[in-house]
Amino acid sequence: MVVDDGETIDETETPMADLPDHEERAIRDYVDSQSPADDRAELVQKVGSHRVLGHVHEVYDVHCTSTRWWVMTNPTNLYLQSDFPQAEQALIFHIGLGAFMAERSRAELDEDAEEHVSSSWRRFRQALEAMDEASESEDFQAVGIKCRDALIALGKSHMDAPWLGEVPGAPKAADFKGWASIYAERLTDGRMRNYLKALADKTWDLTVWLQHYSNATPVDADIVLEATAHLIGTFGKVIRRREAGEPERCPRCESYQLAEDIQHDAEQRGFFASTVCGACGWRSDVDFTPWAEHFEGSDIEGYLSSPGLGISDRLHPEGDDSAG
């Protein structure tokens, strides 16, 4: 079956890949966290890795005491093999479910990025709400007005940021283009700076155009929404990068493929944590954290009494023990 860019999935010809210990442990712990105590993961095998529309989905075959599962990543979820006998069936469902959830989460932004553009993103959600109720050209024009307001809020939100420094001859508060250009200067350089300036300039022009376009259509409004969301999200990411710094690299090979490896203490006192490089196998010193210290200040009772949030919980009716 062709899934993306001519890539064919055929699980019958896919060799079992050797798994690094930390990767195998992460999948095993995930399955165990979704399963009852008498149905532990016993064998974890990686059967494929597929890039679909730019997203990589890893596929694992997991044998438990009494059940067998396909585990898909990005996002991670598991599917009973009695429901999906072939891995490609589970992958198709997983991708479709992901697309459905992505549409529902159109108003959501990565938490780390939204932290830096929360005021602007709140106004963008109002534009989405206006789009949901729009039916005539003037309604779609109103979407442009709300997108413009979201960009103005973005320009205002960081006028006093520590990374901005002094701004001689500062633009007026509502001058989004002026502030966006200054932000781009402070946050980026080179080609990224040029891109961010051009993106801000063109997106602003697009929102103003929609606002005054008397023949606005749903497609026009949707394009402006997508452009506005992309710009706000991009600014959120570059601001976060400025404040968080560059991502860590492996001290041995300089790879970015660093992952946290968690191993539970056999005596249930806590857990051991270390950082491992997926490229060269380098491992950091191991730190031990007691459970009491890890959960200090957490509302454990509230968490345990809250409803489940896993997607797999919805695949089986309540009371079906095989769902885990």
VEXLUM-830155 format. One record per residue: y, x, z of N, C-alpha, C in turn. Coordinates in pm, whole numbers, plus 50000, padded with zeros to 5 digits. Layout:
REM residues N
YXZYXZYXZ;...
REM end
This chain:
REM residues 324
498815008450000500005000050000501245008850000;502215006049910503455013749904504465007750000;504995015750093505925010750193507345015250164;507565027850129508935032850110508875045450025;509765045949926509885057849842508545061849782;507695051949751506425054849687505355060049780;505625060549912504635065850005503535055650027;502305059850014501165050750028500515052650163;500255041350229499555041650357498105037950335;497235046550378495795043650369495145049950490;494955041950597494455047450722493045053250707;492305048850604490945053950588490945068550545;492085073250489492145086950443493055095550529;493595089750638494525096950723493765104850828;493875118050830493155125950929493775124251067;492945125351170493445124951306494205137751335;495445136351380496275148051406496085152751550;496105166051569496035171551703497345168451774;497235163351897498425159351972498795169852076;500075173552084500515181752196500275174052327;500015181152434499685174552560500765164752604;502045168852591503115160252642503225147352560;502945148052429503015136252345501865126752377;500665132352392499505124252427499705117552563;500285124852657500505119452791501535108152789;502575109852708503605099552700503045086452648;502205087052544501605074952488500615068952587;499825077352650498845072552749499555065352864;500625071652916501355065553027502005052452985;502485051852859503095039352811502065028152808;500895031052751499855020752741499405016452881;499215026152971498805022753107499855014153177;501135016553145502195008653209502194994253161;501574991553044501514978052988500174971353010;499254978253079497884973253093497534970953238;496534962253264496074960253403495364972753453;495214973453584494664985553648493234988553606;492494978453562491094980753524490914983053373;492004985653304491924987953158492804999853121;492415011753167493205023953147492945030053009;493925037252959493765044352832492795055952849;491825056852759490825067452767490915077452653;491325072852535491425081752419492685078252340;493485088452311494715086552233494625095352109;494715089151991494655096551865495845092651778;496475102451717497565099751623496965098351484;497235086851419496625084151290497605084351174;498895085551202499835085751092501275086851138;502135090051043503575090851065504235086450935;504995075550939505525069650817507025067750825;507715072550723509155070450714509415058150628;510035048050688510305035550620511795032450632;512495032250518513935029550515514695038550611;514305051150613515025060950692514585062050836;513635053650881513175054051020511725058851024;511445068351111510085073751123509335066051231;508165060951194507315053551287506005061451304;505735065951425504475072651455503435061951490;502195064151447501125054351468499995060851547;499605054451657498545059751744497445049351760;496225054351768495045046151795494635049051940;494725039052027494475041252169493285032752215;492255039452267491075032852320491245031552472;491165019252522491195016952665489795013152714;489665010652842488355007452900487714995552831;488484985052806487914972952746488704967852625;489774974452588490574970152473490914982352387;491434979452268491844990152178493154985952112;494114995152105495464991852063495975001051952;496874995551869497735003751785499055005251861;499555017351870500865019651930501795024751821;502925017851803503935021651704505215025951777;505925035351718507165039851781508385035451702;509525037651763510845035351703511095020751664;511105011551761510875013451905509385013151937;509035018152055507625018852094507125005052135;506015001052078505354988452115503874989652082;503064981052141501614981852118501084968352073;499994969051993499414957051932497904957851942;497284946951990495824946652000495184947851863;494144956151853493474957751725492614945651690;492324937251788491634924751756492564915251683;493884916651703494874908751631495214914951497;495234928351493495584935751371494494946051345;493434942451272492314951651250492724964551181;493724963851090494154975651018495514980451070;495684993651075496944999151125498124994651038;497904993450907499004989450820499464975250849;498544966650894498934953150932499884953351052;499524961551152500374962751270501714969051234;501694978751141502934985351101503874975551031;503314967250942504124957350872504754947650973;503944942951067504474933851169505544940851253;505274953451289506194961251373507544963051303;507504966451174508744968351098509494955151083;508754944451054509394931351041510004926651171;509284928651280509804924951410511044933151444;510994946151408512154954651433513374950051355;513144945951229514264941151147514844928351205;513954919451253514414906951313515234909751438;514744918851522515454922051644516774929051613;516784937151506518024943951468519094934051426;518704923551355519664913351315520204906051437;519324903151532519764896451654520654905351738;520464918451726521244927851807522434933451729;522864926351625523984931051545525244933051631;525354925151737526524926151823526364936851930;525254944251924525004954652024525264968451965;525714977352052525984991152014525255000152112;524875011852067524245021452157525055022552285;524375021352399525075020852528525985032752550;525525044652515526335056652535527595056452450;527475051052327528635050352239529575039052281;529015027552320529855015952356530715018952478;530225027652565531005031152684532405035852648;532555042052531533835047952492534665038852403;534105027652360534835018552270534625004052314;534465001752443534074988552493535104977752460;536404980952474537434970952446537424967052298;537304976952212537254974252068536004966552031;534884970252089533624963652055533604949152103;534254946252215534334932352262535074923752160;536134928952103536864921552001536054920451871;535254930651843534394929851725533364918751743;532844916851864531904905951888532574892451860;533864891351889534584878951858534634876751708;534734887651631534714886351485533354881351438;532284886151500530944881451465530784866551498;531314862551612531244848451649532004839851549;533154844951505533934837551404533164836451274;532424847051238531634846851116530504836651126;529904835251243528814825751261529274811351237;530534808751263531064795151250531854793151121;532004803551040532844802850921532154795150808;532954787750730532424780650614533394780350497;534694781850523535704781450418536414794950408;537144796950297537804809750273538754813650386;539474803750442540394807050551539654811650676;538404806750693537594811350806537194825950787;536874829550664536504843450637537734852550647;538894847550613540124855150633540344857850782;540014848050865540174849651009539264860751063;538114862551000537224873651038537944886851017;538684887950906539454900050880540504902450987;541154891851033542164893251139541544898651267;540384893351303539724897751425539204912051413;538754915951294538334929851273539534939151285;540674934851231541894942851243542284944451390;542184933551467542504934251610541564943751683;540314944051641539344953251703539744967651678;540244970551558540654984251527541924987951604;542844978551618544054981351697543674984551842;542694976951896542224979552032541604993452042;540904997651938540325011151936541425021651941;542495019651865543595029151865544275030052000;544395018752070545065018552200544225024252313;542915023752297542025026452410541955041052455;542425050352373542295064552411543625072052402;544725064752414546035071152405546305080452522;545575078352634545755086752753544525095252783;543645096752686542405104352709542705119052737;541965125352830542195139452863542055148652742;541125145452650540895154152535541995153052430;542895143052447543945141052346545065151352358;545405155052483546505164452503547855158052471;548855166152452550185161152421550255156652275;550985145752253551135140252118552625138852087;553235149152030554655148251994554885137251891;555905128951913556195118251819555045108551805;554505103851919553345095051917553605082351836;552595077551761552755065051683552955053051776;553365041951719553455029651796552055025251837;551975017451942550675013451998549795006451895;550394998351807549604990751709549364998251580;549795010751572549605018751450548225025051452;547235017351411545865022451416545665034751329;546195034551208546015046051119546565058851181;547745057551245548355069251307547505074751419;547025065951507546195070551619544835075351571;544255068651473542945072951423543025086951364;544125090051295544295103451238544385113951348;545115110651455545245120051567543905121951637;543165110951658541845112051721540925120851637;540955118851506540105126951418540455141751430;541735144751442542175158651456541635164951585;541655157051693541245162451823539735162951839;539035153751775537605152351801536705159851703;537185162451583536335168151479537085179051403;536385185251311537025195151224536305195251089;536875202350994536235203950864535975190950791;534815190350728534455178550648534335165950734;533865167350858533755155650945535135149850974;536115158350993537475153551016537985145950894;537785151550777538235144850654537545131450636;536255131350666535495118850653536015108250749;536235112050875536665102350974538045096750942;538925105250894540255100550856540175090750739;539395094350638539265085550521538595072450560;537585073250647536865061250691537815051750764;538615057150854539565048950928540595042750834;541105050750742542125045950649541605034650561;540435036550502539875026550411539425014050484;538875015650605538425003950680539604995150722;540675001550767541874993950802542394986150681;542484992750568542974986150446542084974250410;540774975750432539834965150399540054952850489;540284955150618540514943750708541804936450673;542854943850639544124937650602543974929950470;543214935750376542974928950249542274915550271;541224915450354540494903050379541404892750445;542234897350536543134888350606544024880350508;544424886650398545364880450304544684875350176;543354876650167542644873050045542274858250050;542974849949974542794835449982541464830749922;540804839349845539514835749786538354842749857;538544845749985537524853150061536204845550063;535124853050050533764847350048532974852750167;531814846850196530954852150303530584866750282;530334870750158529984884650130531144893850164;532364889850127533534898050159533644900150310;533514889350385533634890250530532524898750589;531324897350535530194905050588530384920050563;530914923650447531174937650416532214943350512;533254935650540534294940350633533734941750774;532874932650814532234933750944531404946550955;530614949250851529784961250851530634973850856;531724974050779532604985750777533264987750912;533694976850974534354977751105533384982651212;532184977151212531174981451309530864996251292;530725000651168530405014751143531515023951193;532745020151169533865028551213533955029151365;533845017651432533905017551578532755025751636;531555023751583530405031351631530545046251608;531115050051494531305064251464532275070651563;533375063851590534325069151688533665070051826;532865059951862532175060551989531265072652000;530585076051891529675087451891530405100751901;531505102251826532205115151829532925117151961;533395106252022534015107352155532965111252257;531795105052248530715108452340530285123052320;530205127552197529825141452172530835150952232;532125147652224533165156052280533035157052432;532725145852497532645145652642531315150852694;530245148652618528905152852664528575167152622;529235172252520528925185552470527775185552370;527455197152318526405198252217525015196252280;524065190852205522705188952260522035202352286;521085202152379520385214352417519475219352304;519305232352301518365238652208517305246252287;516175248252225515115256252287515605270652301;515475276552419515925290352437515095300452359;513915296352314513065305652239513305304552088;513295292452032513375291051887514605283351840;515445278751934516695271551905516445257851841;515275252251857514985238951804515625228351894;515965216851833516445205451910515285196951962;514055200251926512905191851961512465193852105;513375191052197513075192152339512745178352394;511705177552472511295164852531510935166952677;511125156452756510775157152897509295153852914;508605162152987507175159953013507015156153160;506525143953184506355138853320504875138253353;504505143953468503135143453516503125138053658;502345127453680502295121253812501495129853909;501945130454032501255137654137499965130254171;498865137454178497565131054205497545123954339;498355128554434498405122354567499455111354575;500055108054459501025097154450502255099454537;502645112054558503845114754637505095115154551;504925117354421506065118654331505595122654193;506425130254122506035134553988506615148353957;505945155153865506395168153817507085166253682;508215172753663508965171453538509305185253483;509185186453354509585198853287510035195353146;510675204853080511115203052942510225211452852;509745205352743508845212452652509415211652511;509245222352435509715222852297508595218652204;508875208552120507875203852027507675213051909;508585222651890508475231751775507655244151807;507915250351923507235263151952506375262752078;506445251752155505615250552274506205256252401;507445261452395508095266852515508185256052622;508045259852748508135250352858509015256052969;509855247553025510725251753134509965252053265;510635256553372510035256053504509775241453542;508745239253621508375225653661509065222153793;509715210453795510365205553917509605193553970;509495192854104508825181554168509865172454231;509735159254205510655149354262509855138954339;510085137554470509395127154547509835113254501;508925103554510509255090054468510415084454550;510445087554678511525082454764512885087254714;512935099854673514205105154621514535099054485;513525097254402513755091854267514295077554272;513775069454364514165055354371515245052754475;515815063254531516855061454632518025053454574;518395042654642519505034454597519135024054492;517865023554450517435014054347516945001054410;517134990054340516664976954385515254974954330;514264981154394512894980654345512354966454349;512624959254459512114945654472512674936654362;513954938254331514564930254226513994933454090;513724946454065513154950553937511754944853918;510934945754023509544941154012509464925954000;510454918954054510434904354047511104898853922;511704907653839512374903253718511354900253609;511714891553511510774888453402510554900653313;509394901453250509094912453160509994912153038;510324924052985511204925052870510484930352747;509214934052761508514939952648508254929952537;508394934452413508144925752299506704920752298;505784929452339504374925852333504044914252426;504884911852528504614900652618504624887452544;505314886752430505484874252358504384871952253;503504881552238502484880152134501314871652179;501194869452309500074861752362500594851252458;499954839852462500354829552556500184833852700;500954827852786500884831252928499474828952980;498994838753058497674837353117496584844053037;496944849652917495934856652836495784870752889;494674873752958494474886753022494414898052923;494074895652797493924906552700495254912352658;496384905552690497694910452647498164921852730;497654924252845498074935252930499424932852991;
REM end
